[in-house]
Amino acid sequence: MVVERKWGENHINKSLKQATSNTWVIGNLVLSRSKSPSKTATWIDGVDGSNYTITTGPNHLPSASVDSPHIKLIHEAGDASAVWSIGNSAICKVRYLEEGVTPEAVTLDFVQKKSPSFQTPKVLYHAYDENRSYLFLQRLPGQTLDAAWPTLNAYWRSRYANTVVEICQEMAQWKGESFGGVDGGDIPERHLIKSGANENFSSKNLLAGCSELGMDCSKFVFAHLELGPANLIVEKEPRFGSIGVIDFEVAGHVPREWIRTKFRVSSALDLSASRTTDPHSWRKRVQECLGQVGFPDVTNSWCSWWGYISP
């Protein structure tokens, strides 16, 4: 079922509204900030010690556009989703619900129970209303690889690419019995829907695409599928080479071939054009390393199927 998108004052990027200087309304939630210690706080800001508390239920607070040093809109994807930073330690992701799709909070819980070698954001709070999801996450320290890229030398660029390949290998050890989300739901993998076809994220439909492309559909491994530079968090000054991974919205169990293929065909995994003269260099580097450690791909089949020319 396609959710009707809202415009004007009900646009997704206006989901968060200000009630007072330290109170905000987000859907049917009320977010409050206080400098006083609180045992009931949802989280505590790790930098300035502020207490942030979320309460639920109908509210009658007046609300207006956000005008606060503590809240900032940092990302929006058209009319589908928007992300705000909250203080120094948290973000709020608001997105339209997609029927049958595994929630990111569920996927994050699955990943964290695996005790991965890489960092992932802690879920602080998660709620729904009739058509939107509200996900509050702990903000990982550092900066995106995309932001860091211009300052990195050849050693660090290569090391981060190799680390991401190791992360892909680690996650691929988490086997699934069937295609799709970790809870048996669907994953919103648009690249497995043929160009021009109706948007249908059902596992049956996406698996049919995998089969048509010649993938081995008898085995499924876990993959993030969006390991572009904007979804990787690195140190502000590279020292240990640790990486954090964010945005698990598309992650799930897929045929092993799709992991490398996705790097080869998805421009969403490019570096920002403002960061480099060769935006494709990141995913080229990673897919080559994936090939060297034995990840197969079906890029040629996908390009014919989709009508796409891979860089």
C-alpha positions, 0 to 999 in steps of 0.5 A: 500500500502506498502512503499518501504523502503530505505537503505544505505544513504537513510535509515530512520536513515539518514533522518536528515543531516547536512549542516552547524554547525547550519543548517540541512536538513530533507527531503524537510525541512531546520532546522536552529538554532540561538542564536539571537532573532527571531519573526519567530522561529518555537520554542525557546529552553527552556533551552539555549534560542536558536531559531529553525526555519523550512523552506520548499521548495527545497534546494541545501545545501550540506549535510553530516552525523550529527556531532553536540552537538545539534542533537542526534539520540535517537531511531530507530525502524529498517527501519520503524522510527527514532527519534532525540533530537533537543537541549533541548526542542524538538524531531523530529520523522521520519517514513514511511507513512502507507496508510490510517493510522491516523497521530499521530499529528491528534491524539495529537490534538484530545487528547489535545482538551479534556484537559486531566489530564495528559501531552502530547507533543505539536506539533511544526511542521508536514510535509510529503513528498512522503513517510515519515512523519516528526513530531516535538514535544515539549519534556516533562520534566522528564524521562521515567518510564523505566529509573526511575524504578530501583530507585522507591520504592514499593509505587511509583511503585504502585502509577504510575500503579494506575495513568495509570489505571486512565488515561485509565479510563479517555480516555475510556470516549471519545467514538467513533462511529466506530473502528479506528483513531480519524479522521476515518482513520486506526490504526496500531495495529499489535496485531489485525492481526493474526500471519502469516497473511498479514499486513492489518491495515484497520479498517474493517480487524482489527474489524473482528479480534475483532469480532472473539475474542468475543469483544463487537464491538457495542461500541468503546472507545479511548485508547492509547494502548502503555502505556509501561514504555518507553512511560510514562514520570515521574518526575526525583525525584518523588514528585507529581506523575504526568505522561506525555504520549507520542507516540500516533501512535497506539491510537484510538477507540477500543472495551473496552476489548482490553485495558486490553487484550493489557497489558496482551499480548504485550511484547512491554509494558514490562520494559527493561530487564536491569532495572529489573529481572522481565520485565513483572511486569509493565504490570502484575500490570496494567492489574490486576488493570484494572481488579479490576476496571471492564475492561474485557479482551479476553486474552484466546481467543487471545492467541488461535487465535494468538498461544501465551502463556501469561506470 
